[in-house]
Amino acid sequence: MKTLVIADHDNGILKPETSKTINAAVKLGNAIDVLVLGENISEMANQVASINGVATVLVADNAIYGHQLAENTADLVLSLAGDYSHIVASATTTGKNFMPRVAALLDVAQISEIIDVVDAETFKRPIYAGNAIATVKSLDSKKVITVRASSFDLQTEQAAATVSALDSTFDNHLSQFVSVEQTESERPELTAAEVVISGGRGMQNGENFALLNGIADKLGAAIGASRAAVDAGFVANDMQVGQTGKIVAPNLYIAVGISGAIQHLAGMKDSKVIVAINKDPDAPIFQVADYGLVADLFEVLPQLENAL
Amino acid sequence: MKVLVPIKRVIDYNVKARVKSDNSDVDLTNVKMAMNPFCEIAIEEAIRLKEAGTVTEVIAVTIGAKAAQEQLRTALALGADKAIHIETDEKLESLHIAKLLAKVVEKEAPELVILGKQSIDSDNNQTGQMLAALTNRGQGTFASKLDIDNAMVKVTREVDGGLQTVELKLPAVVTTDLRLNEPRYASLPNIMKAKRKPLEVIAADSLGVDLAPRTQLVSVSEPVKRSGGIIVDDVAQLVEKLKTEAKVI
């Protein structure tokens, strides 16, 4: 049998999560087809064709898929599902939106946010905010799986695979796109950044988050926040790193004025190197940090900016 | 307009889950339980819609063991009008839950179903989307704002990199994200009043849903622990370590 991967993109720009999800799909051992759906996506389809391990790229280029509405996406995937034993997508907000719909329509369970492939039907996934790792075996004939992309590597490139156009259209009129508001930022997206610097309650207010800007500029970092900082109204919710926010795994994570609540650790503890700056030497964040600096953040942040 | 709010009893979000020594599951004996935080937001939104006059009736429903009635009473104390307990001691999966909820939707015919986007125990993020599929409704997941007008609901969704707004035909299914609202606390008089509100109990196996397991929990283990790091003396040493030892800058 074959595996179908659904590519993830943002307005026609392919997300790195797609390559990482294909990396996970390769571990299933089947031939891999990738569905790319959206509007004006031919260039992106060619990019997908060069990701190692892809046999065929299926392209559904139509205005009705332009915003990847869950209802239309699920019906399209369902129409292709017959040929595949595994249907796989990234656990991004797009994948999380339409994949359970696909699973329910196929009358199968979904295995969410896998971090490891044990074999073609057994997977590891975090539960309880990552405080436990469940090994789960699917008993269904078809497996519907979402992948936590940060747990997998980018795939290498290959000579371009076949690209084939789909002309079936599904428009069920249950939902309609109204508008999108992109967060305007010169910085990389949190989940894609190689370096993340986050502030917590210790930042004391929203204005003080500006202290992180200079460091972020020098490191090309995204800026995040703990739930405590978001709840206190310092910064917007979309900056939240944690169980109920974004899950990140950058090469370098710098936690500033963050105590290290379970909820926050769940969102960043898979980072390669963790730095913690906190004036409380007993803060739990130091237990997961590779490098801890016990100091007043208002003193050391300007020093750090200058030293970089 | 009627709103159905499915809720879940889970480990309290302040409690750290511990893995059983035989690695069969997470140990929940004598652990503090509570309403799933995203479900609290769903209840709050339904009550606000009622207070605004958009909604006439709020029904809370849960699926699980008898103890889950505690969370239904909380929902009633917060302002739900009635509660339904679908009782089972089985460990059910999202697909089963969605199918059982679809039966409730069929019976109660709510114009809107509001659920939490995810429970903080199994972290699946599936039930709302599955219910929408099974009941052939449009879905507005990860909502940070709802706007109901005539036969439509406008849902602003938290997506990676921004906000997306979609318009759904009613009846529809909405799942809540953190920014939608800040849930209230139940007052003591309301907690007392909740004891007299109607709570219907239905046996899960009486609803004609196939509840055979679709997945098998092979084992549960502790996540890999990070080995302890070092405390550096100052910024200079930190930068030096990051450059020469960790080689990340």
Chai-1 contact restraints between the chains, C-beta under 6 A:
chainA,res_idxA,chainB,res_idxB,connection_type,confidence,min_distance_angstrom,max_distance_angstrom,comment,restraint_id
A,A70,B,Q139,contact,1.0,0.0,6.0,A-B,restraint_1
A,E71,B,G138,contact,1.0,0.0,6.0,A-B,restraint_2
A,T92,B,D160,contact,1.0,0.0,6.0,A-B,restraint_3
A,T93,B,V159,contact,1.0,0.0,6.0,A-B,restraint_4
A,T93,B,D160,contact,1.0,0.0,6.0,A-B,restraint_5
A,K96,B,N125,contact,1.0,0.0,6.0,A-B,restraint_6
A,N97,B,T141,contact,1.0,0.0,6.0,A-B,restraint_7
A,P100,B,Q126,contact,1.0,0.0,6.0,A-B,restraint_8
A,P100,B,Q129,contact,1.0,0.0,6.0,A-B,restraint_9
A,P100,B,M130,contact,1.0,0.0,6.0,A-B,restraint_10
A,R101,B,Q129,contact,1.0,0.0,6.0,A-B,restraint_11
A,R101,B,A133,contact,1.0,0.0,6.0,A-B,restraint_12
A,A104,B,M130,contact,1.0,0.0,6.0,A-B,restraint_13
A,A104,B,A133,contact,1.0,0.0,6.0,A-B,restraint_14
A,A104,B,L134,contact,1.0,0.0,6.0,A-B,restraint_15
A,L105,B,A133,contact,1.0,0.0,6.0,A-B,restraint_16
A,A109,B,E93,contact,1.0,0.0,6.0,A-B,restraint_17
A,A109,B,L95,contact,1.0,0.0,6.0,A-B,restraint_18
A,A109,B,R214,contact,1.0,0.0,6.0,A-B,restraint_19
A,A109,B,T215,contact,1.0,0.0,6.0,A-B,restraint_20
A,Q110,B,Q126,contact,1.0,0.0,6.0,A-B,restraint_21
A,S112,B,N124,contact,1.0,0.0,6.0,A-B,restraint_22
A,I127,B,S122,contact,1.0,0.0,6.0,A-B,restraint_23
A,I127,B,D123,contact,1.0,0.0,6.0,A-B,restraint_24
A,Y128,B,A17,contact,1.0,0.0,6.0,A-B,restraint_25
A,Y128,B,V26,contact,1.0,0.0,6.0,A-B,restraint_26
A,Y128,B,D121,contact,1.0,0.0,6.0,A-B,restraint_27
A,G130,B,P223,contact,1.0,0.0,6.0,A-B,restraint_28
A,N131,B,K16,contact,1.0,0.0,6.0,A-B,restraint_29
A,N131,B,A17,contact,1.0,0.0,6.0,A-B,restraint_30
A,A132,B,A17,contact,1.0,0.0,6.0,A-B,restraint_31
A,A132,B,V19,contact,1.0,0.0,6.0,A-B,restraint_32
A,A132,B,V26,contact,1.0,0.0,6.0,A-B,restraint_33
A,A132,B,V220,contact,1.0,0.0,6.0,A-B,restraint_34
A,I133,B,S221,contact,1.0,0.0,6.0,A-B,restraint_35
A,I133,B,P223,contact,1.0,0.0,6.0,A-B,restraint_36
A,A134,B,V220,contact,1.0,0.0,6.0,A-B,restraint_37
A,T135,B,V218,contact,1.0,0.0,6.0,A-B,restraint_38
A,T135,B,S219,contact,1.0,0.0,6.0,A-B,restraint_39
A,V136,B,T215,contact,1.0,0.0,6.0,A-B,restraint_40
A,K137,B,Q216,contact,1.0,0.0,6.0,A-B,restraint_41
A,K137,B,V218,contact,1.0,0.0,6.0,A-B,restraint_42
A,S138,B,T215,contact,1.0,0.0,6.0,A-B,restraint_43
A,L139,B,R214,contact,1.0,0.0,6.0,A-B,restraint_44
A,D140,B,R214,contact,1.0,0.0,6.0,A-B,restraint_45
A,L174,B,G138,contact,1.0,0.0,6.0,A-B,restraint_46
A,L174,B,K169,contact,1.0,0.0,6.0,A-B,restraint_47
A,S175,B,G138,contact,1.0,0.0,6.0,A-B,restraint_48
A,S175,B,V166,contact,1.0,0.0,6.0,A-B,restraint_49
A,S175,B,L168,contact,1.0,0.0,6.0,A-B,restraint_50
A,Q176,B,E167,contact,1.0,0.0,6.0,A-B,restraint_51
A,F177,B,V166,contact,1.0,0.0,6.0,A-B,restraint_52
A,V178,B,T165,contact,1.0,0.0,6.0,A-B,restraint_53
A,V178,B,V166,contact,1.0,0.0,6.0,A-B,restraint_54
A,V178,B,E167,contact,1.0,0.0,6.0,A-B,restraint_55
A,S179,B,T165,contact,1.0,0.0,6.0,A-B,restraint_56
A,V180,B,Q164,contact,1.0,0.0,6.0,A-B,restraint_57
A,E181,B,G162,contact,1.0,0.0,6.0,A-B,restraint_58
A,E181,B,L163,contact,1.0,0.0,6.0,A-B,restraint_59
A,Q182,B,G161,contact,1.0,0.0,6.0,A-B,restraint_60
A,Q182,B,G162,contact,1.0,0.0,6.0,A-B,restraint_61
A,T183,B,G161,contact,1.0,0.0,6.0,A-B,restraint_62
A,T183,B,G162,contact,1.0,0.0,6.0,A-B,restraint_63
A,E189,B,G161,contact,1.0,0.0,6.0,A-B,restraint_64
A,N237,B,L178,contact,1.0,0.0,6.0,A-B,restraint_65
A,N237,B,R179,contact,1.0,0.0,6.0,A-B,restraint_66
A,T244,B,L178,contact,1.0,0.0,6.0,A-B,restraint_67
A,N251,B,V248,contact,1.0,0.0,6.0,A-B,restraint_68
A,L252,B,V248,contact,1.0,0.0,6.0,A-B,restraint_69
A,I262,B,K16,contact,1.0,0.0,6.0,A-B,restraint_70
A,V273,B,A246,contact,1.0,0.0,6.0,A-B,restraint_71
A,V273,B,V248,contact,1.0,0.0,6.0,A-B,restraint_72
A,V288,B,R226,contact,1.0,0.0,6.0,A-B,restraint_73
A,A289,B,G229,contact,1.0,0.0,6.0,A-B,restraint_74
A,D290,B,G229,contact,1.0,0.0,6.0,A-B,restraint_75
A,Y291,B,G229,contact,1.0,0.0,6.0,A-B,restraint_76
A,Y291,B,V232,contact,1.0,0.0,6.0,A-B,restraint_77
A,Y291,B,L238,contact,1.0,0.0,6.0,A-B,restraint_78
A,Y291,B,K241,contact,1.0,0.0,6.0,A-B,restraint_79
A,G292,B,I231,contact,1.0,0.0,6.0,A-B,restraint_80
A,L293,B,V232,contact,1.0,0.0,6.0,A-B,restraint_81
A,L293,B,L238,contact,1.0,0.0,6.0,A-B,restraint_82
A,V300,B,V235,contact,1.0,0.0,6.0,A-B,restraint_83
A,Q303,B,V235,contact,1.0,0.0,6.0,A-B,restraint_84
A,L304,B,V235,contact,1.0,0.0,6.0,A-B,restraint_85
A,A307,B,V235,contact,1.0,0.0,6.0,A-B,restraint_86
A,A307,B,V239,contact,1.0,0.0,6.0,A-B,restraint_87
